[in-house]
């Protein structure tokens, strides 16, 4: 199965696991199939709401 067919929630789980294993931010984003800048911009209203 391609990484593009995995839900964003799973991609985030993979991303966080990679960060815990000391992967660089850029490598973790790439391996998890995420563009973290786009994700953060798209969801900034959620991030700001939690402050």
Secondary structure by P-SEA (a helix, b strand, c coil): cccccccaaaaaaaaaaaaaacccaaaaaaaaccaaaaaaaaaaaaaaaac
